[in-house]
Amino acid sequence: MIHVQYFARYRETLGIGGEQLAWQAGLANLDSLREHLLARGGVWAVLAEQNLMCARNQELCGLDTELADGDEVAFFPTVTGG
């Protein structure tokens, strides 16, 4: 099982704060997970942003980070401020 959390604008756009996905061998890294979610179409296109940030097991990481069954993944937009 992969535990996926969505934060800030992504949570608002998708209308959910998180979900659990069954583990699949094809989910080798965060980018493959993101592609899996993007394939849903519609509002899920928000995850195609180039400035998307992500974390695996509460540590910031890149989209090339490998996934394993039981991981927690978070997607959130870049934080800006003044």
Beta strands, then each sheet from edge to edge (+ up, - down):
strand 1: 2-6
strand 2: 18-21
strand 3: 53-56
strand 4: 59-61
strand 5: 72-76
sheet 1: 2+ 1- 5- 3+ 4-
end
